[in-house]
């Protein structure tokens, strides 16, 4: 395979050195060159960003002064209510909301609003010890009652991106002002990861009294507050310093501005014109921007998945036949799709998790390959040789991926009629309303349990029809019963769970993993960790 030049930042030495390497997450090989030291850290899962080595250009300079950081973001946005947001719009929430736990790397976690956490031996009770002396931006104290209010609100939600997490909560008990106890109906292996993300974002209990107002007026305990008077909905969201923030060292800039720039060409031009300091990018664009001299980093990776949501054939009867669902997976030429959409910068995979990691399944790796003739044979066997039509909704940012998938499925007679929607809220509504029998989504979920919860669980946010299978449920129960969620038994158990989801029942069909690059002006210095959001954490992104 031809090697490409890679710009990369090492999390230990902070120096880009010369040599060849292979990431543990993709099997992609490349080379990288020496660069002056910077404070940019990547964990192993996010170390790779493929790019072509070009001559240095005029990427220096910044947008505005050093007290303002302006970033461009691809996705539309509808609400500051955390529970209304899917994973890929978490970036809008980070400036104003703290999480109970903080993710630092693939599987590393640190205290946030919770300073400690532990479980009972059966993993059915989690006790959180809370940080004291913290207030929400409206002056309401953060305490155990506030956590209980947030959790109970999540438990009461009937639909939404995070109902599957809170469905596992049985009750929440306030032990004292700084300690809260979560009683679970069954073990939740992903609970620490969940509380380090949107389900762990704490909203002022006063603001929870008016969730309609919360859509436009967020009230959290984070480093910044929304400057509502200067918001241009769908375009610009400025955040100003929260003077009462409990950790002033995290307020690395006075003003943080998020601009929605859905068009990649427009985003690149905004960076060139120094209208923004940093943009979320993609592999093809990052190649060109690096040639022009802009520093490139990566916040992690996204897995793109074809999710057959209508698994019982409620809307499209053909999708209730496992042979048809398997045919869909076999008709996807993953390498060709990756080349067409992202210029090959990523890793084609039917397994989600790479060999050697928890969640990898050799059976899936060998059993879900590109085999167009077998796919056509399964369609004939199922009685759908002439094909059928499926109307689907996709995020506008995923429209090109959906079009490429549609081209592949047309080879076996399946026609996708694609309707793009502009923002995450609209897309989530179409999912919840069962308007899209097939979903094409980008997932930043990091663990096999999170994948199961989102796609395989009966209340999963990408399982709107609520269809699961005995084999999926049995594999999940075996995993929950494990004493050690990281050992050899867990690796085998999670592998079995992925096999049930992808191969046996063919509920989901992973396409490829792509890296999530960011391009920036010289002088912008983010600390890049493997994380679920697209942009670097504003708390650790300096400018000067």
C-alpha positions in Angstrom: 0.0 0.0 0.0 1.3 3.5 -0.8 2.3 5.4 2.2 1.2 9.0 2.8 2.8 11.8 4.9 1.2 12.1 8.3 1.2 15.1 10.6 0.8 13.8 14.1 1.3 14.9 17.7 2.6 12.4 20.2 0.9 12.5 23.6 4.1 11.7 25.5 6.9 13.7 23.9 4.6 16.2 22.1 7.0 16.0 19.2 6.3 14.7 15.8 9.1 12.3 14.9 10.1 10.5 11.7 9.3 6.9 11.2 6.6 4.4 10.2 3.8 3.2 12.4 0.5 1.3 12.5 -2.3 2.3 14.7 -4.0 -0.2 16.9 -7.4 0.9 15.7 -7.2 0.6 12.0 -4.3 -1.3 10.6 -3.5 1.6 8.4 0.2 2.4 8.0 1.9 5.6 7.2 4.9 7.8 8.0 5.2 11.0 9.9 7.7 13.9 10.0 9.3 16.0 12.7 7.6 19.1 13.9 8.3 21.7 16.6 7.0 20.8 20.0 3.4 21.8 20.8 0.9 20.9 23.5 -1.2 18.6 21.4 -1.9 15.2 22.8 -3.5 12.2 21.0 -4.3 8.8 22.5 -3.6 5.6 20.5 -7.1 5.4 19.1 -6.8 8.9 17.6 -3.2 9.2 16.6 -3.6 8.8 12.9 -4.6 11.4 10.3 -3.7 10.5 6.8 -2.5 13.4 4.6 -0.2 14.3 1.8 3.0 16.1 2.7 3.1 19.5 1.0 5.1 22.6 1.1 4.5 25.0 3.9 2.0 27.8 3.1 0.5 30.8 4.8 -1.4 29.1 7.6 -0.3 31.6 10.3 -2.4 34.1 11.9 -5.7 33.9 13.9 -9.3 35.2 13.9 -9.7 38.1 16.3 -7.5 38.6 19.3 -6.1 36.1 21.8 -9.0 36.5 24.1 -11.5 35.1 21.6 -11.5 31.7 20.0 -13.8 31.2 17.0 -14.5 27.7 15.7 -16.4 26.4 12.7 -18.7 23.4 13.1 -20.4 21.3 10.4 -23.6 20.2 12.0 -26.8 22.2 12.5 -28.1 22.7 16.0 -31.6 23.0 17.5 -31.6 23.0 21.3 -29.4 23.6 24.3 -31.4 21.0 26.2 -28.7 18.2 26.7 -31.2 15.4 26.5 -32.4 16.6 23.1 -28.9 16.3 21.5 -27.3 13.3 19.9 -23.6 12.7 20.3 -22.5 14.7 17.3 -23.8 18.0 18.6 -22.2 17.8 22.0 -19.8 20.5 21.1 -22.5 23.1 21.4 -23.1 22.0 25.0 -19.5 21.8 26.3 -19.0 25.5 27.0 -22.0 25.8 29.3 -22.3 22.4 30.9 -20.0 20.4 33.2 -20.2 16.6 33.3 -20.1 14.5 36.4 -17.1 12.6 35.1 -14.5 13.8 32.6 -13.2 11.5 29.8 -9.4 11.9 29.2 -8.5 9.4 26.4 -10.0 6.2 25.2 -10.7 4.6 28.5 -9.3 7.1 31.0 -11.6 9.1 33.3 -11.1 11.9 35.8 -13.3 13.7 38.4 -15.6 16.4 37.1 -18.6 17.6 39.2 -18.2 14.2 40.9 -14.9 13.8 42.8 -15.3 10.1 43.2 -17.5 7.1 42.4 -17.8 3.5 43.5 -20.1 0.4 43.2 -21.5 -2.3 45.3 -20.2 -5.9 44.5 -23.2 -6.6 42.3 -22.7 -3.4 40.3 -26.3 -2.5 40.9 -25.6 0.6 43.1 -23.3 3.5 42.1 -22.4 6.1 44.7 -21.2 9.5 43.5 -19.3 11.9 45.8 -19.9 15.4 44.5 -17.7 18.5 44.3 -18.8 21.2 46.9 -18.9 25.0 46.5 -20.2 24.9 42.9 -23.0 27.0 41.6 -25.0 27.0 38.4 -24.8 30.2 36.3 -28.2 31.3 37.7 -26.9 31.0 41.3 -28.6 27.7 42.1 -26.3 25.5 44.2 -25.0 22.3 42.7 -25.6 19.4 45.1 -27.1 16.0 45.4 -30.6 17.3 44.9 -29.6 18.8 41.6 -28.1 15.6 40.4 -31.2 13.7 41.5 -33.4 16.2 39.6 -31.4 15.8 36.4 -31.4 12.0 36.6 -35.1 11.7 37.4 -35.8 14.0 34.5 -33.8 11.6 32.2 -35.7 8.6 33.7 -39.0 10.3 32.9 -38.2 10.9 29.2 -40.2 8.6 27.0 -38.2 9.2 23.8 -34.9 10.8 22.9 -31.2 10.0 22.3 -30.4 8.9 25.9 -33.6 7.1 27.1 -31.7 3.8 26.8 -29.2 4.9 29.4 -31.8 6.2 31.9 -34.1 3.2 31.4 -31.5 1.2 33.4 -31.9 3.6 36.4 -34.3 2.3 39.1 -34.2 5.1 41.6 -31.9 7.9 42.8 -31.3 8.5 46.5 -29.8 11.6 48.1 -27.5 10.4 50.9 -26.5 13.9 51.9 -25.7 17.2 50.2 -22.6 15.9 48.5 -23.4 12.3 47.9 -26.0 10.7 45.6 -26.7 7.0 45.1 -27.9 5.6 41.8 -29.8 2.3 42.1 -29.8 0.3 38.8 -32.3 -2.3 37.5 -29.4 -4.2 36.1 -25.6 -3.6 35.7 -24.8 -0.8 33.2 -21.2 -1.4 32.0 -21.1 1.9 30.2 -22.3 4.1 33.2 -18.9 5.9 33.8 -18.6 6.6 30.1 -22.2 7.8 30.0 -21.8 10.2 32.9 -18.7 11.6 31.1 -20.9 12.6 28.2 -24.3 14.1 27.6 -26.2 12.0 30.2 -23.8 13.4 32.8 -24.2 17.1 31.9 -25.9 18.9 34.8 -28.6 21.5 34.2 -29.8 23.9 37.0 -32.9 22.4 38.6 -34.5 25.9 38.3 -34.0 25.7 34.5 -35.5 22.3 34.4 -38.8 23.9 35.4 -39.1 25.4 31.9 -37.6 23.0 29.3 -39.0 25.1 26.5 -36.9 28.1 27.6 -33.9 25.7 28.1 -33.8 25.2 24.3 -32.5 28.7 23.8 -31.3 29.7 27.3 -28.9 27.0 28.7 -28.2 27.2 32.5 -25.2 25.0 33.5 -22.2 25.2 35.7 -19.6 25.4 32.9 -16.8 27.9 32.2 -18.9 30.1 29.8 -22.4 31.3 29.5 -24.3 31.9 26.3 -24.4 35.5 25.2 -28.0 35.3 24.1 -28.2 38.9 22.7 -25.6 38.1 20.1 -26.8 34.7 19.0 -27.8 34.3 15.3 -29.8 31.0 15.3 -28.4 28.5 12.9 -25.3 30.6 12.4 -23.4 32.0 15.4 -23.4 31.1 19.1 -21.0 33.2 21.3 -20.2 32.3 24.8 -18.6 34.6 27.4 -16.7 33.9 30.6 -18.6 32.7 33.6 -17.1 34.9 36.3 -18.3 32.6 39.0 -16.9 29.4 37.6 -15.4 27.0 40.1 -12.2 26.2 38.0 -11.0 29.5 36.5 -7.9 27.8 35.0 -10.3 26.1 32.5 -11.4 29.5 31.2 -8.5 29.7 28.8 -10.2 32.4 26.6 -12.7 35.1 27.5 -15.0 34.5 24.6 -15.7 31.2 22.7 -17.6 31.5 19.5 -19.2 28.6 17.5 -20.1 29.2 13.9 -22.2 26.7 11.9 -20.6 26.2 8.5 -22.1 23.1 7.0 -20.4 23.5 3.6 -16.8 22.2 3.8 -15.6 24.6 1.1 -17.0 27.5 2.9 -15.4 26.3 6.2 -12.0 26.0 4.5 -12.3 29.5 3.0 -13.3 30.9 6.4 -10.1 29.4 7.8 -8.0 30.9 5.0 -9.6 34.3 5.5 -8.8 34.1 9.2 -12.5 34.4 10.1 -12.2 31.3 12.3 -9.4 29.9 14.3 -10.2 26.2 13.9 -12.6 24.0 11.9 -13.8 20.5 12.0 -12.7 19.0 8.7 -12.5 15.7 6.8 -9.6 13.7 5.3 -9.8 15.1 1.8 -10.0 18.7 2.9 -7.3 18.2 5.6 -4.8 17.1 2.9 -5.2 20.3 1.0 -5.1 22.5 4.1 -2.0 20.9 5.3 -0.4 21.6 1.9 -1.2 25.2 2.5 0.6 25.1 5.9 -2.3 24.8 8.4 -1.6 22.5 11.4 -3.8 19.4 11.4 -4.8 17.3 14.4 -7.5 14.7 15.1 -10.0 14.4 17.9 -10.6 10.7 17.4 -12.7 8.7 15.0 -16.3 8.2 13.8 -17.8 4.9 12.7 -20.3 5.1 9.9 -23.1 2.5 10.2 -26.1 1.4 8.1 -28.7 0.6 10.7 -31.7 -1.4 9.6 -34.2 0.1 12.0 -37.3 -1.5 10.7 -36.2 -5.0 11.7 -39.7 -6.5 11.9 -40.7 -5.1 8.5 -43.4 -2.8 10.0 -43.0 -0.2 7.3 -40.9 -2.1 4.7 -41.8 -5.8 5.0 -38.6 -6.9 3.2 -36.5 -5.6 6.0 -38.1 -8.0 8.4 -36.3 -10.9 6.5 -32.8 -11.5 7.9 -31.7 -12.6 4.4 -32.4 -9.2 3.0 -30.6 -7.5 5.9 -27.6 -9.8 5.3 -27.7 -9.0 1.6 -27.4 -5.3 2.5 -24.2 -5.9 4.4 -22.7 -8.1 1.6 -23.5 -5.5 -1.1 -21.4 -2.8 0.6 -18.0 -2.5 -1.1 -16.5 -0.8 2.0 -13.1 0.1 0.5 -14.7 1.6 -2.6 -17.2 3.6 -0.5 -14.3 4.9 1.7 -12.3 5.9 -1.4 -15.3 7.6 -3.0 -16.4 9.6 0.1 -13.3 10.2 2.1 -10.5 9.6 -0.4 -9.5 6.4 1.5 -8.6 8.2 4.7 -9.9 5.8 7.3 -10.4 2.1 7.7 -13.0 -0.1 5.9 -14.5 -2.5 8.5 -17.5 -4.6 9.1 -16.5 -5.1 12.8 -16.4 -1.6 14.3 -13.7 -2.8 16.8 -10.3 -3.8 15.5 -8.6 -7.1 16.0 -7.1 -7.4 19.5 -9.6 -5.0 21.1 -12.6 -5.8 23.2 -15.6 -6.1 20.9 -13.7 -7.6 17.9 -15.3 -10.7 16.3 -13.4 -12.8 13.9 -16.7 -14.4 12.8 -18.0 -11.0 11.7 -14.7 -10.1 10.1 -14.8 -13.2 8.0 -18.6 -13.5 7.5 -19.5 -9.9 6.4 -17.4 -9.2 3.3 -18.2 -7.7 -0.1 -19.9 -10.5 -2.1 -22.3 -9.1 -4.6 -23.3 -12.4 -6.1 -24.1 -13.9 -2.7 -26.1 -10.7 -1.9 -28.2 -11.1 -5.1 -28.7 -14.8 -4.3 -30.1 -14.0 -0.8 -32.4 -11.4 -2.3 -33.7 -14.1 -4.8 -34.1 -16.6 -2.0 -36.1 -14.1 0.1 -38.4 -13.4 -2.9 -37.1 -9.8 -3.6 -35.2 -10.4 -6.7 -36.9 -7.3 -8.3 -36.0 -5.2 -5.3 -38.0 -2.6 -3.4 -37.8 1.1 -2.4 -37.1 2.6 1.0 -37.6 6.3 1.8 -35.0 7.5 4.3 -33.9 10.7 6.1 -30.3 11.6 6.7 -28.4 14.5 8.2 -27.4 16.8 5.3 -23.8 16.3 6.3 -24.1 12.6 5.6 -26.0 13.0 2.3 -22.9 12.1 0.2 -22.4 9.0 2.2 -26.0 8.0 1.8 -25.8 8.6 -1.9 -22.7 6.3 -2.1 -24.5 3.6 -0.1 -27.5 4.0 -2.3 -25.3 3.2 -5.4 -24.2 0.0 -3.8 -27.6 -1.1 -2.8 -29.0 -0.4 -6.2 -26.8 -3.3 -7.4 -29.2 -5.7 -5.6 -32.4 -3.8 -6.5 -32.8 -1.7 -3.3 -33.6 1.9 -4.2 -33.0 4.5 -1.5 -35.1 7.7 -1.8 -33.0 10.1 0.3 -34.3 13.2 2.1 -31.7 15.3 3.8 -32.5 17.2 7.0 -30.6 20.3 8.2 -29.9 19.7 11.8 -29.6 17.1 14.6 -32.9 17.9 16.2 -34.9 17.4 13.0 -33.0 14.2 12.3 -33.7 12.9 15.8 -37.4 13.6 15.4 -37.6 11.6 12.2 -35.8 8.7 13.9 -38.1 8.8 16.9 -41.2 9.0 14.6 -40.1 5.9 12.7 -39.9 7.8 9.5 -36.7 6.2 8.3 -36.7 2.4 8.1 -33.0 2.5 7.3 -30.6 4.9 9.2 -27.2 6.0 8.0 -25.4 7.5 10.9 -22.0 8.5 12.2 -21.3 7.2 15.7 -18.6 8.4 18.1 -19.4 5.7 20.6 -16.3 4.2 22.1 -17.3 0.9 23.7 -19.2 -2.2 22.5 -21.7 -1.8 25.3 -22.5 1.7 24.1 -22.9 0.4 20.5 -25.3 -2.3 21.9 -27.2 0.3 24.0 -27.7 2.7 21.0 -28.4 0.2 18.3 -29.3 -3.1 19.9 -31.2 -2.3 23.1 -35.0 -2.2 23.0 -34.9 1.5 23.9 -31.8 2.4 21.9 -31.9 5.8 20.2 -31.1 4.1 16.9 -33.6 1.4 17.5 -36.8 3.4 17.2 -39.0 0.4 16.4 -37.8 -1.3 19.7 -36.9 -4.6 18.0 -34.2 -6.8 19.5 -33.5 -10.6 19.4 -33.1 -13.4 21.9 -29.5 -13.9 20.9 -28.7 -10.2 21.4 -30.4 -10.2 24.8 -28.7 -13.3 25.9 -25.2 -12.1 24.9 -25.9 -8.8 26.7 -26.9 -10.6 29.8 -23.7 -12.6 29.8 -21.7 -9.4 29.5 -23.5 -7.8 32.4 -22.9 -10.8 34.6 -19.1 -10.5 34.2 -17.1 -9.4 37.3 -14.3 -8.0 35.2 -15.5 -5.9 32.2 -12.0 -5.6 30.7 -10.6 -9.2 30.9 -10.5 -12.1 28.4 -14.0 -13.2 29.2 -15.3 -9.7 28.5 -13.5 -9.7 25.1 -15.2 -12.9 24.1 -18.5 -11.8 25.5 -18.5 -8.5 23.7 -17.3 -10.3 20.5 -20.4 -12.6 20.8 -22.6 -9.5 21.3 -21.3 -7.8 18.1 -21.7 -11.1 16.2 -25.4 -11.2 17.2 -25.9 -7.6 16.1 -23.9 -7.6 12.9 -23.8 -11.1 11.5 -26.5 -13.4 13.0 -29.4 -10.8 13.0 -27.8 -8.3 10.7 -29.4 -5.4 12.5 -26.5 -3.1 11.8 -23.8 -3.0 9.1 -20.7 -0.9 9.9 -19.2 0.6 6.7 -15.9 2.3 7.8 -14.1 4.2 10.5 -12.8 7.7 9.5 -10.7 10.0 11.5 -12.1 13.4 12.6 -9.5 16.0 11.7 -9.4 19.6 12.8 -7.5 22.3 10.9 -6.3 25.4 12.7 -4.4 28.6 12.5 -0.8 28.7 13.8 -0.9 29.7 17.4 -4.0 27.7 18.3 -3.0 25.0 20.7 -5.6 22.4 21.5 -5.1 19.4 23.7 -6.5 16.6 21.6 -7.8 13.5 23.4 -9.9 10.6 22.1 -13.4 11.9 22.8 -16.9 11.6 21.5 -17.3 15.2 20.3 -15.9 16.5 17.0 -14.0 19.6 18.1 -11.3 19.9 20.8 -12.5 20.7 24.3 -12.7 24.5 24.7 -11.3 24.2 28.2 -8.0 23.0 26.9 -7.7 25.0 23.6 -5.4 28.0 24.0 -4.6 30.7 21.6 -1.6 33.0 21.4 
